[in-house]
Amino acid sequence: MKGVILAGGLGTRLHPLTRITNKHLLPIWDKPMIYYPIQCLVNAGIKDILVVTGGNNAGDFLKLLGNGEDFGLQRLNYAYQKGEGGIADALRLAEHFADGDSICVVLGDNIIENNIAHAVQAFEGQGGGARILLKEVHDPQRFGVAELAGERVLGIEEKPAQPKTNLAVIGIYMYDANVFDIVRTLKPSRRGELEITDVNNAYIQRGTMSCDVLQGWWTDAGTFESLLRASQLVHDGGANHLER
């Protein structure tokens, strides 16, 4: 399995900070944000990693990360997303890198407390399809909410007024090689973007989407409030967070 980190976009919710740098290069406590998704993949045993970035500061990723030596990697791969075409549009750029392998996709602003190795192993044992990670939240109306039958996902409802569960879909997804065929069938949403929810719904319709419920805390860092919360969570978790 290969790893794909999606770290593009303009980060407009974090202006004026993101007028001078990419959102994923902002600090979360004492490390740049991009360090956390890389370490998340490395901790799960995934060493072949592509970083998809964009905007005016893409070269700064190379200056910061190099070939990934700080993570024990021999090399990192990079791709550039023009504009803001959506998460699924950024994922499309990983097809040549994946080269027929399955992939674990992590959104660059998602930060978790614990290891995803168990979920990765479960996906590798399920024989194809897709697997997503869910997290119990107190305000599911803000998220895509999953309805389950055991480990199988029956549906995902975006920001429902009356959620059927409190299980939010977080930004970690595992897909087989069919994902790129699915992306080619997508049409832009009303936002003008190719939506990752449409990718997930395609696997659900095929009956091949499964899930794991994440233990420990999770947050994204796409707003000033969540950026502060992420730093506080990492700080409170101790200095060894990245090595867990």
C-alpha positions in Angstrom: 0.0 0.0 0.0 1.1 3.5 -0.8 0.4 6.8 1.0 -1.1 10.0 -0.4 -1.2 13.2 1.6 -3.5 15.9 0.1 -2.0 19.3 1.1 -3.2 21.7 -1.6 -5.9 24.4 -1.5 -5.6 28.1 -0.6 -6.6 27.9 3.1 -8.8 30.9 2.9 -10.4 30.3 6.3 -6.9 31.0 7.8 -6.3 34.3 6.1 -4.1 36.4 6.6 -1.7 33.6 7.7 -2.1 31.7 4.4 -1.5 34.7 2.3 2.2 34.1 2.9 2.4 30.3 3.3 0.6 27.1 2.6 -1.8 26.1 5.5 -0.1 22.8 5.9 3.2 24.5 6.8 1.7 26.4 9.7 2.8 25.1 13.2 0.9 22.7 15.3 2.6 23.1 18.6 6.3 22.6 17.8 6.1 20.9 14.4 4.8 22.0 11.0 1.3 20.7 10.3 2.5 18.5 7.4 4.7 16.4 9.8 1.6 14.8 11.4 0.0 13.1 8.4 3.5 11.9 7.2 4.2 10.4 10.6 0.7 8.9 10.6 1.5 6.9 7.5 5.0 6.0 8.6 3.6 4.7 11.9 1.2 2.5 10.0 4.2 1.0 8.0 3.6 3.0 4.8 6.9 4.3 3.5 6.1 5.1 -0.1 4.4 8.5 0.1 3.2 11.2 -2.3 2.5 14.8 -1.1 0.1 16.7 -3.3 0.3 20.4 -2.8 -0.5 23.6 -4.6 -0.7 27.4 -4.4 2.2 29.8 -4.5 4.4 28.1 -1.8 4.7 24.6 -3.1 8.4 24.8 -3.3 8.6 25.3 0.5 7.5 21.7 1.0 10.6 20.5 -0.7 12.8 22.8 1.3 11.2 21.7 4.5 10.8 17.9 3.9 13.5 17.1 1.3 13.4 13.4 0.7 11.8 12.6 4.1 15.0 11.9 6.0 13.5 13.2 9.2 10.9 10.4 9.0 13.3 7.6 8.1 12.3 7.7 4.5 14.6 7.2 1.5 12.5 9.6 -0.6 9.3 11.6 -0.8 7.3 12.1 -4.0 5.5 15.4 -4.9 2.7 16.5 -7.2 1.2 19.9 -7.9 -2.5 20.7 -8.0 -3.5 23.7 -10.0 -6.3 25.8 -8.5 -8.9 24.4 -6.1 -10.6 21.5 -7.9 -11.5 19.6 -4.7 -10.2 16.7 -2.8 -11.0 14.1 -5.4 -9.4 16.3 -8.1 -6.2 16.3 -6.0 -6.5 12.5 -5.6 -6.6 12.1 -9.4 -3.0 13.3 -9.5 -1.9 10.2 -7.6 -2.8 7.7 -10.3 0.6 7.4 -11.9 2.3 7.2 -8.4 -0.1 4.5 -7.2 0.6 2.4 -10.3 -2.1 -0.1 -9.6 -1.5 -0.4 -5.9 -4.0 0.4 -3.1 -3.6 3.7 -1.4 -4.1 5.3 2.0 -5.2 8.9 1.7 -4.7 11.4 4.5 -5.9 15.0 4.4 -3.0 17.2 5.3 -4.8 19.1 8.1 -6.1 16.0 9.9 -4.3 15.1 13.1 -5.0 12.1 15.3 -3.8 10.8 18.6 -3.3 7.1 17.9 -2.0 4.8 15.2 -4.0 3.6 12.2 -2.0 0.4 11.7 -4.9 -1.8 12.7 -7.2 -0.2 10.1 -4.6 -0.5 7.4 -4.1 -4.2 8.2 -7.9 -4.7 8.1 -8.2 -3.0 4.7 -5.3 -5.1 3.3 -7.2 -8.2 4.5 -10.6 -7.3 3.1 -9.6 -7.9 -0.5 -10.3 -4.6 -2.2 -12.9 -1.9 -2.0 -12.5 0.9 0.4 -12.3 1.6 4.1 -12.9 4.9 6.0 -12.2 6.0 9.5 -15.0 7.3 11.7 -15.0 9.2 15.0 -17.7 9.6 17.5 -18.5 13.3 17.9 -20.9 15.4 20.0 -22.0 17.6 17.0 -22.5 15.2 14.0 -24.6 17.8 12.2 -21.3 19.5 11.2 -19.9 16.5 9.4 -20.6 13.7 6.9 -22.3 11.1 9.1 -22.1 7.3 8.5 -24.8 4.7 8.9 -23.5 1.2 9.5 -24.3 -2.4 9.5 -21.4 -4.0 11.4 -18.3 -2.8 9.6 -20.1 -2.2 6.4 -21.1 1.4 5.6 -24.7 1.7 4.3 -24.6 5.4 3.6 -23.0 8.8 4.3 -25.3 11.8 4.9 -23.7 15.2 4.6 -24.4 17.6 7.6 -27.8 16.1 8.4 -30.3 18.0 10.5 -31.2 14.8 12.3 -28.2 12.5 12.2 -28.8 8.7 12.3 -25.5 8.2 14.2 -22.8 10.3 15.9 -20.1 8.8 13.7 -18.4 11.5 11.6 -16.2 10.6 8.6 -12.7 11.9 9.1 -10.1 12.7 6.5 -8.4 9.3 6.3 -9.5 7.0 3.4 -8.2 3.7 2.0 -9.0 2.7 -1.6 -8.2 0.0 -4.1 -6.9 0.8 -7.6 -10.5 1.3 -8.8 -10.6 4.7 -7.2 -9.1 6.4 -10.2 -11.8 4.9 -12.5 -14.4 6.3 -10.1 -12.8 9.8 -10.0 -13.0 9.9 -13.9 -16.8 9.5 -13.7 -17.3 12.4 -11.2 -19.0 15.7 -12.1 -18.3 18.9 -10.3 -20.5 19.7 -7.4 -22.4 23.0 -6.9 -19.1 24.3 -5.4 -17.4 23.5 -8.7 -15.3 20.8 -7.1 -14.9 17.0 -7.4 -16.0 15.8 -4.0 -14.5 12.9 -2.0 -18.0 12.1 -0.7 -19.0 11.1 -4.2 -16.0 8.7 -4.3 -17.1 7.2 -1.1 -20.7 6.9 -2.2 -19.6 5.0 -5.3 -17.9 2.4 -3.1 -21.0 2.3 -0.8 -23.2 1.6 -3.9 -21.0 -1.3 -4.8 -21.3 -2.7 -1.3 -17.5 -2.6 -0.8 -17.1 0.2 1.7 -16.1 -0.8 5.3 -14.9 1.2 8.3 -13.1 1.5 11.6 -14.0 3.7 14.5 -11.0 5.7 15.6 -9.9 5.6 19.2 -8.3 8.6 20.8 -8.8 12.2 19.7 -9.0 13.6 16.2 -9.2 17.1 14.9 -8.6 19.0 11.7 -6.8 22.3 11.6 -8.5 24.3 8.9 -9.9 27.2 11.1 -8.3 29.4 13.7 -10.3 27.5 16.4 -9.3 24.1 15.3 -5.7 25.2 14.7 -5.5 26.3 18.3 -7.3 23.1 19.5 -4.8 20.9 17.5 -1.8 22.6 19.2 -3.4 22.2 22.6 -4.1 18.5 22.0 -0.6 17.8 20.8 0.9 19.7 23.7 -1.2 17.9 26.3 -0.4 14.6 24.6 3.3 15.1 25.4 6.5 15.6 23.4 6.5 12.0 22.0 3.2 12.4 20.1 4.8 12.0 16.7 6.4 8.7 17.6 3.3 6.9 18.9 
